[in-house]
Amino acid sequence: MEADDLPRRARDLVAELARQDLDPLSVDELHARIAGLETEISRVRQRIERAVNHRSSADALFKS
Protein backbone atom coordinates (compact mmCIF):
# COMPACT_ATOMS: atom_id res chain seq x y z
CA MET A 1 0.00 0.00 0.00
CA GLU A 2 1.33 3.42 -0.97
CA ALA A 3 1.78 6.04 1.74
CA ASP A 4 -0.69 8.28 -0.13
CA ASP A 5 -3.34 5.54 0.18
CA LEU A 6 -3.22 5.47 3.97
CA PRO A 7 -5.98 7.30 5.83
CA ARG A 8 -4.97 10.69 7.19
CA ARG A 9 -6.19 12.42 10.28
CA ALA A 10 -9.05 14.87 9.70
CA ARG A 11 -7.13 17.83 11.04
CA ASP A 12 -4.28 17.07 8.63
CA LEU A 13 -6.72 17.21 5.73
CA VAL A 14 -8.23 20.47 6.97
CA ALA A 15 -4.77 21.98 7.43
CA GLU A 16 -3.82 20.87 3.93
CA LEU A 17 -6.93 22.53 2.49
CA ALA A 18 -6.23 25.71 4.46
CA ARG A 19 -2.70 25.91 3.02
CA GLN A 20 -3.86 25.70 -0.59
CA ASP A 21 -3.57 28.90 -2.60
CA LEU A 22 -7.04 29.94 -3.74
CA ASP A 23 -5.84 32.76 -5.99
CA PRO A 24 -5.51 30.61 -9.15
CA LEU A 25 -9.08 29.32 -8.83
CA SER A 26 -11.93 30.84 -10.79
CA VAL A 27 -15.18 31.90 -9.14
CA ASP A 28 -16.85 28.77 -10.55
CA GLU A 29 -14.08 26.60 -9.12
CA LEU A 30 -14.44 28.32 -5.75
CA HIS A 31 -18.20 27.71 -5.78
CA ALA A 32 -17.57 24.06 -6.66
CA ARG A 33 -15.10 23.81 -3.78
CA ILE A 34 -17.66 25.27 -1.36
CA ALA A 35 -20.31 22.83 -2.62
CA GLY A 36 -17.95 19.91 -2.09
CA LEU A 37 -17.03 21.07 1.39
CA GLU A 38 -20.70 21.58 2.32
CA THR A 39 -21.46 18.06 1.11
CA GLU A 40 -18.66 16.68 3.28
CA ILE A 41 -19.82 18.72 6.29
CA SER A 42 -23.32 17.27 5.86
CA ARG A 43 -21.91 13.74 5.65
CA VAL A 44 -19.91 14.25 8.84
CA ARG A 45 -22.91 15.73 10.67
CA GLN A 46 -25.01 12.71 9.66
CA ARG A 47 -22.32 10.39 11.00
CA ILE A 48 -22.22 12.28 14.29
CA GLU A 49 -26.01 12.07 14.56
CA ARG A 50 -25.95 8.30 13.94
CA ALA A 51 -23.25 7.88 16.59
CA VAL A 52 -25.16 9.95 19.15
CA ASN A 53 -28.42 8.11 18.42
CA HIS A 54 -26.70 4.75 18.66
CA ARG A 55 -25.15 5.72 21.99
CA SER A 56 -28.52 6.93 23.30
CA SER A 57 -30.17 3.67 22.25
CA ALA A 58 -27.47 1.63 23.94
CA ASP A 59 -27.68 3.71 27.10
CA ALA A 60 -31.48 3.29 27.20
CA LEU A 61 -31.19 -0.45 26.67
CA PHE A 62 -28.75 -0.97 29.52
CA LYS A 63 -30.28 1.59 31.86
CA SER A 64 -33.19 -0.69 32.77
N, C-alpha and C positions, 0 to 999 in steps of 0.2 A: 504494500500500500504506500502510495506517495505521501509525503508530508503534507502536501496541499489538500489531500483527500481526508485528512483527519479532522474531526470536529473541533472547532475553535470556541473559546469562551465567548459569551454574548458581549461582554464589555470590550473584548478585543475587536469584534466586528463593528461595534458602534464607534470605537476609537478610530478604526480604519476608515469608516465612512466620513467621520468628522475631519480627517486629515486630507481627504480628497479635494482637489482644487475644482471649484464649481465654475470658475470663470470661462473655461472653454465650452461649457454646455449651453445649448440654446434654451430659449424659454420653453419650447415643447419638451425638450429633454428633461428640464427641471420639473415640469408638471408630471412627466412620466415617472420621475424619481419619487416625487411626493406620493403619487398614486401607489407605487410599489411599497413604499414605506408604510403608508396607511393600511394597506392590505396586510402587511406583516404585523403591524400593531394590533389589528383586529384578530388575527390568528393567535397571537400571544395572549390577548385578553380572553379569548374563548378557552384557551388551554388553562389559564388561571381559574376561570369560572368552573371548568370541569373538575379541577383539582380541589377547589374549595367545596364544591357540592359533594364530591366523593368523600372528602374528609368529614363533612357534616353528616352524611349518611352513615359512615362508619361509627362516628361518635354516638349517633342516635341508637344504632344497633347495639352497641356495647354498654350504653348507659343504663339500660334496663335493670 
